[in-house]
Amino acid sequence: MFCPSRAVPALFATFLAGCTVGPDYQAPTVEVMDEWESAVDAELSQETPDIELWWESFGDTVLTGLIREAELGNLDLRIAVALVAESRAARGIAKGDLYPNLILDGAYSHTKISEDSPVGQIIIGSGGTLEPIDQWRATGTTFWEIDLWGRIRRGVESATAAFEADIENYRDVQVSLYAEVAANYTDIRALQTRLDLANQNADAQRESLGLTQDRFDAGLTSALDVAQAEQNLAQTESTIPQLEGQLNAALNRIAVLMGRQPGALDERLEPRVGIADPDGEIVAGVPADILRRRPDVRRAERLLASQTALIGVAKADLYPSFSISGFIESLSGSIGNLFTGESTGWGIVPGFRWDVFSGGKIQNNIKVQEARTQQLLVGYQQTVLLALEEVESSLIFYQREIVRRDRLRDAVDASQRAVDLVRTQYLSGLTNFQNLLDTQRSLFQQDDLLAQSEGQVVLNLIFLNRALGGGWSLDDPVPDEVAAESDASGDANPQGGSN
């Protein structure tokens, strides 16, 4: 329970020391490993990665252009910019409490008292006259809370950290956006490749069907071979509509990421350029870099700093607040006499307010802020662990998919050789048609699996760059300032790129 007899000595001690109540924030330390387990296994470089523009390693100008357009047109990114602008303004509101509040107001009145009113009757009865009265008034009032215990300063500290957290949120949206654009673009190229392969295999199977039909007409084979060839072709052709639907969905998705209507990029992305094959050594960096690089970790740390400052705001309510208020007023019957000595009055009112007893509300509010701070501390630690987990998993998936892709390439080569051999043997009467069907079906499956794996290798590389926090730089300007400059110059493009 709050005890005034104990608080008074503490009050004067704090006053003399000029301290700011509440804990001074210190960034938490998290123990992390010195190097990635999966990176050691693969003998990857542990140098600091240069991943601010990681997509440029793909060597695809179309992808680079799409990412730049997404930066201008994506609606999630615009929301993040607006949040930064909002928190900047909120910080300005908090800073405003450090300064005196001054209000100026004035008025003019022209009045005449009714003769039938009680006051009018008294004036007339005493021999007076009721003439219209002019009155001019100008008033200035001021109020200033002296931030003796740092309540306002802690509020500014909290608002500043919240502002910085929203900047990190914007960067986090950037990281996710660029990865999502690249991933959808990769899906499009992989689906186009799979469609081309499906059509090529269908053409080969259609040719086999024609060959079988000719042999049947010549009495060299049975109707069963024709039926099997038809079934094999129909099965391959049945995959094409499904792939076309997936491709259409991916095209629609990437258009929306650009802030444009579905289908807006169909014609632009129609030319087949194949699946990207990025070159260069993968540089994972060291785990400690994640704490400095990933915006979600940086944001969690800033939110913790913001909440820690609120403990000081709550603790300041234990002590009295001091303020100075005052006024100056000028009242005159004519505007020319305003602000003269006879018409002007003023006053200064020092004051204080102290919630000596509040039923434990102040103490419990402090406990609330401390508990919220503890929650955010644990949340920060969890964010770090999840970040480390994501990088480790991304490294493993990327490495293993490369091995799988290479084996599938060997399988495709072997399947193609098998198809050529079996076809020759079938035409020579050395094998039955079922073997030809089986090898053609296997080739189609291996081709499709290889195309999927080649796309997945690129996707896993994209996810790795996202996990490492790539796509932004500390040298980038604050986003709401860029948006304000763009709006002022008229360069803002609400459609996110050219049509």
Summary of the structure (lengths in Angstrom):
residues: 499
radius of gyration: 37.8
end to end distance: 68.4
largest distance: 140.0
contacts: 1480
relative contact order: 0.16
helix: 63%
strand: 10%
